[in-house]
Amino acid sequence: MHDFWSASLNLGTDTSRRTSFSINGDHSRAIDDSSRYSSIKGLARLRFSNRFSLSSETSYETLANNLQYVATADSGAGARWLLGRLEQDTWSFTFRANLSITPDLTIQYYGSPFISAGRYKDLKRATDTLAQRYRDRFHAFSPDEITFQPDSNSYIVSEGAGAALYSFSNPDFSFRQFRSNLVVRWEYRPGSTLYVVWSQGRTGFEPHWDSAFSSNWSALWRERPDNVFLVKLSYWFSP
């Protein structure tokens, strides 16, 4: 566990107004190494009338963790717990809309795209993870000890002449996901309700790091959508 310092800032307007905004940011940094975390989030709410409202939330997070777990490899001479410096960027968006056509007929929409991409650097092997000195907790691989194999997208580690030889998959990643729901609710008579729901999801994963937001965003919408349609009808039988 790292000792760290942190700071945060929060600003916002009156949420009882028809238009309101808020923004908050956080930053943390470890004391004993260069691990850090930063985030910024913005939220906007628009209430056009008592019947129609919109809200949108956007966030960006960046993380650097020097001792992120990567894999456990079997070296033939015992297990090797592998660590690395994870540098990760995450973008998320949430959009909501609420429309009351009548008190008995409402439409609600929720949509949320999410993108996260990370790469691992400074790969190392855990040694004494409870050591008091930070540098004693791991052994950092030198260029002569670790080799990247592009064909198999993996690393090969040699711990020296006649020592253990093992491999592990490249842990870099680019993950994209979209979730949405459209719900129509109609109370066609007191206590009796009809729900019509359309849900769409998209998920994509690639075992490599793509740092560009634009290419990740484009790739998200090229993913095959999974669409689900549901209808629920309830009827209240009065005595």
Residue, then its C-alpha position, 0 to 999 in steps of 0.5 A: m500500500h502506498d502513502f499518498w497525498s491528495a487534493s480535490l475541487n468541487l464547484g456547482t450551481d443551484t440544482s433547484r434551477r432549471t439549468s444547473f452545472s457541477i464540476n469536480g476534480d481529484h488528484s492523488r500522488a504516491i509519496d514513495d514512487s511516481s504512482r498517481y491518479s487524476s480525474i475530472k467530472g462534469l455534470a449538466r442538468l437541463r429542465f425545460s419544463n415539468r414534463f421534459s428534462l435532460s442530463s449529461e455527465t462526462s468524466y475522464e480519469t488517468l491512472a499510473n500505478n507502478l506496482q499493478y499486478v500483471a500475471t502469475a507465471d510458472s517458471g518451472a522453479g516456482a511461481r513468478w508474480l509479475l508486476g508492471r507500471l500501468e498507465q490507463d486512460t478512461w473516458s465515460f459519458t452518461f446521457r439521460a432524457n425524461l419526457s412525460i407526455t401525459p401523467d400516464l405516458t412517459i418515455q425515458y432514455y439512458g445511454s452510456p459509452f465507456i472507453s478505457a485503454g491501458r499499457y504496461k511498462d517497466l515490467k518486474r517480478a515481485t520479490d518481498t512485497l512487504a519490504q519496508r524499502y520500496r525498491d526491495r519489493f520487486h526485481a525490475f527486469s533489464p533489457d537482457e532479461i525480457t523480450f517482446q514477441p510480436d507474433s504471439n503478443s507475449y513476453i519471454v523472460s530469462e532470469g539468467a544463464g541456466a535460470a528460469l525461462y517463462s512467458f506471459s501474454n502482453p497485458d496491454f488493452s483497449f476496452r470499449q462498451f456502450r449500454s442504453n435503454l429506452v423505456v416507454r411506460w403507459e398506465y392505460r388504466p389505474g393500476s394497469t401498466l404497459y412497458v415497452v423496452w429497447s436495450q442496446g449493448r456494444t462491447g469490444f476488447e483488443p489486446h493492445w494499447d490504443s492511446a487515441f480517443s478518436s480511434n477508440w470512439s470510432a471502433l466502439w460504433r463498429e462493434r456489432p450491437d446486441n439489441v433486446f426488445l421487451v414488452k411487459l403488461s400488467y393488469w389490475f383486477s379490481p374486486 
